Structures are given as C-alpha cells and as structure tokens.
Amino acid sequence: MKKYISRFHYITQDLRTRSHLKQATIACEAGANWIQYRCLTKPDDELIEEIDEIASLCDDWGTTLILTNHYHLLDKVDAQGVHIEDFDADFKAIRKAIGNDKTLGASATNTHRLLAAQATGVVDYCGYGPFALTSTKPNNYTLLGLEGYRQLVDKHPEITMPVIAVGGIHIEDVDPLIKTGVYGIAVSAAVNLAVDPARAFKEFYKKIH
C-alpha cells in the first residue's frame, strides 16, 4: 500500500524550555502537514498522555503524526505511523505488529542501509543522513553533504522509495538539497532553536512547497 509521504518532515525534540505539545502547536499553526514526535525521555504512561494531546491537535489541523521508535504504542494512540531509528530493527516484524495501514519509516547513513530498508518491502520512506553536523542526534557517521545526495540520485536509480535528507539542515541548504533530486528534508533544531520558531518553520515550508 503506497502511503502519502510529505516532502517536509518536522521533528519535535526534548527541550527544557518548550514542551513537545507547544512545539507541535507552533508547527501546526505555521502550516505543518507532517510532525514526527521524537521524545526519548519519558515512560510509556507519560508518552501516551502527551501523544494523545498532540494527536488531538494534529487531527484538528489535518496533520500526519508519526512517532519515533515507540511502535508498541500505536495501538494505544491515534498516530498515523512510526519512524524507526534502529538500523538493525526487524522491519517485517514491526510491519506485522502495526498493520499495513500505518506508515513505517526507517533511517540510513549509507546506500547499503537504504537498499536494505527498501529490500524489506515494508518500509515506506527512509531518512538519510547526516547531511551536516547536528547536536540533536550526536553521532560519528560520515557527513553526506550535497555530494552524498547527488551520488545517491545519480548512481542509485534502483532506490525508488522516498528519501528524506536529515541532520544539521539549515534554511540556506534547502534549495541546493532539493536540486540534488532528493525527495524531501527533515528539520528539528533549525526550527526548534530559532529565535522565532514559527517564522523559521514557514521559511522552510515555503521553500519546499
């Protein structure tokens, strides 16, 4: 079943100064059609409570809500899918657990992992990065830069699933990234840590849509 995949994935993050609900509210009011809830600091009962609030908000705005990693909660909350960050996850087992109607996203840091995710036959899209240095999700993976996405598009036509550039993307990177032919981009800190998050979101959105 082919799913709708937005070209702009907005991702919430754990912030001391702004709740995930507030982040999601700012994004929805600024025009978000896709929000990935990425909370790594709460137990399930608190996650469910917050997801329910965000899900109600997203429902009001017609916004797709994707959970990061917590696919075991999909039968308890009203979210449209899950994004799995574990490269070694059993995606077929996860697909069986969540059903065919839910969107299933994966992460990859190289073309081998992209191909592996696509080969499962159950992954709907893949986040591919890091594009540049990022403090949101610290790692030691090779930075792809623009050339990494150009090579992906030019040398791997067999990768047909939507690929989302992610990791340290700023507003000035959007036009060059889209010109590489990559399907879309994902942004977190460039919006969440901006002086005016709503304005920052709108600037990204306008460039992609």
N, C-alpha and C positions, 0 to 999 in steps of 0.2 A: 504494500500500500504506500503510494507516494504521498509524502507529507508536505505541507507548506513550511518552508524554511525562510525566515526573514533574512535580509541582507545586512541587518544591523542588530547585533546581539548586545544588549545592555546587561551588565552583570553587577549585582549588588555585592558589597563586601562588608566584613566586620569592621565597624568604625566605633570609636568611643564617643564620638560627638553626634552621630546620626544613626538612628535605627534602620534596619532593613526596610521596615514599613515606610518610614519617611523617605528613604531613597527611592523606593518603588513609586511612592506618591508623586514625587518630583518628576520622575521619568514618565509616568502615565500622563500627568498634566502637560508635559512637554511634547507628547505625541508618541510615546513608546508603543510599538506593537509586539515586542518580544522582550521579556525580562527573565534573566536567569538568576534565581535566588541561590547565592553561594554563602551559606552560613556554616562555619566549621567549629563553632564554639559552644553549641547548646545541646542538651539532651533531647531525646525524641519528643517528650511532652511539651517542651518549650518550642521546639521546631514546629510541631503541629499547630500550636496556638498562633504562632507568627505566620505560618504559611496560610492558615485559614483567613487571617486578616488580609494578607496580600492577595490571596486568591479572590476574595470578595471584591477588592479594589480592581484587580485585573478583569474580572467579569464585568464590572460596571463600564470599564473603558474598552472592552473587547480586545484585551491584550493577552497574548500567549504567555503562560507561566511555565518555566522549566526549572526543575530542582537540580542542584548539583549533588551528585552521588547518592542521595538518600532515596533510592528507588523503592526501598521497602516501605516507604510512607505513601506511595502513590495510591494505594487502595484506601487510604485514610483521609486524603485531602483532594481538593479539586484543582489539580495541576495537569497540564497537557503533556508533560513528558519529563525526561531526566537526561542530564549530561554527566557521563561517567569519566572521571579524570584518570582512573587506574588503567594504564596501558594493557595490563595483563588480565583484565576482567573477562569473565566468561559472558560475552555479549549475547550468545544464543540462549544461555540460561536466564539472563536478565530479560531478554525479549519474551521468553516464555512466561516469566513471572509478571511482567507488566502488561502483556497482551499486545495485539497488533495495532490498536488504535492510538497508543501513546507514542510520542516522538522519542527517539533514542539517539543521543549524540555521544560522540567519543572525542578523545584528544589524541594528538600525534605530534611528534617532534621531528620526524623524518618521513621520507616517502615509503620506506618499508612498513612503518606503522600505519600510514594512510592506506596502503594497499591491503594490509592485514585486516584493518577495520572494514574496508569495503568488501573484502572476500567473505566476511561472515554472512553477508546477505541480509543482515537485520539492522544495521546502523544507518540512520537517515542522513546524518551530516557529520562533519569532523572539524573540530577546532585545530588549527595548525600553527605552531609557533615554538619558541617565542620570536616575534618579529624583532624586538629590541629588548634592552634591559628593562626588567619590571620588578617592582618591590611588592606588588600584590601577591605574586606567587613566585617567590625566590627559587631559582634553580640554576644548574650549571650546564644546561643544554646549549648547543651551538645556536647563536643568533642567526636567524634566517635572512634578515634584511630583505630589501626589494628583490635582490638577485635570487634568493631562495624561492620566492613565489613565481618569478619569471621562469625559472628552470622547471618548477612543478608544472606550470601550464604548457610550456613548450615541449618538454621531454616526456611527459607522462599523460598523454591523451586517454590512457586507459582508466585514469581516475576520473570517474564521472559523477561521484557524489558531490554535493555542495561542500566546498572547503572554506572555512572561516578563518581569516588571519587574526591572530590574537597575540597579546604580550607587548606592553610598552608602546602602544599605538597612540600618537598624538594627532591633533587636527591637521597639521601640515603633512602628515603621512597618508591621509585618506586618498587623495587624488592619485598619487603615484601607485599606491597599492591597488586601487581599482583598475588602473591602467594595465597592471600585470595580467588581468583576466581572472583573478581570484574571485570567488562568488560573493564574499562579504567580509565584514570585520566585526570583531567583538571588542568592547571597551568597558573598562571598570574605573580605574583611578583617574583617568583623564577627565572623567565627568565627576566622579565622587569627591575628588580632592580639589576640584576647581573652586575658585572664589565664588562663582555663580554657577552651580551645577545645572540648573535649568537652561541657562543660556548655552553652556557647553554642550549639553545634550542636543539642543536644537541645531547648533552649528554642525555637529556630526551628522545628524539626521538629514539635514538639507543637502549635504554633500553626497550622501549615499542614495537618496530617493529623488 
